[in-house]
């Protein structure tokens, strides 16, 4: 724990600086609340500025640094990733899906704006992310790489990625039976993992990363996603409600398959630690500044929310 | 009427040929139903192949011909426009929005697949449209134009376009009062007009249209959209249910503002005819094959569904 504390002390200022950078950019590029029709812009901003950890944009920027490049010009891409993540949360929380009233300790989007506007706010964030990506690409010198990133992002959040994961997740819930390990892996690598993966790949590809570096960052991303999901599941069992901003044990209540449920708590912790070690191993051959990526994946093991 | 009959005889084979072309391409590029997770691909295909008139893709291809270019290579873009249109219909029909049980005489998506999968099927069509557009652009020689098209499309279907129109539409419905003329114009130009407009512009821009030609096609598109909406409203008052595939008078029942309600039936017909004349006028300076665009906008006046 003392070691974790030390790591946290190094990581905190870095994360705060990056969160602030991402949020300033989001503030700048999002339509303001008074633009007609006002309610949709309010609804989009409500969830976008609801205290997210900005992990995906930060990982995207950190990937650029890890291959020795500047990250500043990639901020619009980083913000687009956060919009996509937020859209998925708004739609996941809908009564027709997970039916959640709270997220991060705040009322969910549809509890404030109603279901109709919530569906549209999610749609609008998804759409605006591609507008931002297109505009970024119009001004980016290497258009082939920018377009590769755009099609990889679209693929990662479609039916072969995030949406596919959500489909299998809500379908297994409906059955009131716990899903098996294969299905659990499918849901996690698709629902959560795919966006983490493309966040790091986007940062690397737009930094002209060498093939080997891109491969290593992809491995890091996959292991990060796995460790994130296992520790997320563990928190749902042993976490503190006020730090999580949602009810502890809600996954079990909803018959959601989790790592602790299928592997037990001890083996889950071991699996998380193993994924973290493998993620760090993948960083070893990179020539840029990899410390933030190492600290971020280490942090997953000790996180409280 | 005899004249309309003649026009129809010219237009029909053209439309059938184009519909068949668009549907073959859609069949080719859409994930097949047996790809895991099967239910989402079934739901996407259910609405995509539910008998749409394919107006937006056909207009996109016709714009290329109108400036003297080949249209075949633009088929993926045309299909992406149809996916975007279909996504908007699936979400509009949801209980939280218009709550429609039937569209084109068939049960709506959520009546078959449930609300959760329907939200995701809409999301997936929206996402896949951008994947197709990105992949098209990766292989298209003039990447700057392809990216301009992509950002125009995203803008046209976002909160400054289609979603904006839908927001104002559902908000005015909730109030149970008829909206005024200014508001009616806003809803129609945004909810329906914006996608028609960008469909034609996309075809023209990707055919390297001269500035003046692009301007004229934009005017045509705006007038087409207006004539489409007025005649759509008129059909809701005087149409035949079995041809429409939905209940006649449903707009009035839902307190929807329509042209006949705000302008009267006779003036609405005059406004439609005027828009059609202006659309045809805009085609006069174009050097390519404009007959299909002329026939299509003329057809709006005599359509029965």
Interface residues (C-beta under 8 A of the other chain):
Chain A: X31 X35 X36 X37 X39 X40 X41 X44 X87 X91 X94 X95 X96 X97 X114 X115 X116 X117 X118 X119 X120 X122 X123 X124 X126 X127 X128 X130 X131 X134 X135 X137 X138 X143 X144 X147 X148 X150 X151 X154 X155 X157 X158 X159 X160 X163 X164 X166 X167 X168 X170 X171
Chain B: X31 X35 X36 X37 X39 X40 X41 X44 X87 X91 X94 X96 X97 X114 X115 X116 X117 X118 X119 X120 X122 X123 X124 X126 X127 X128 X130 X131 X134 X135 X137 X138 X143 X144 X147 X148 X150 X151 X154 X155 X157 X158 X159 X160 X163 X164 X166 X167 X168 X170 X171
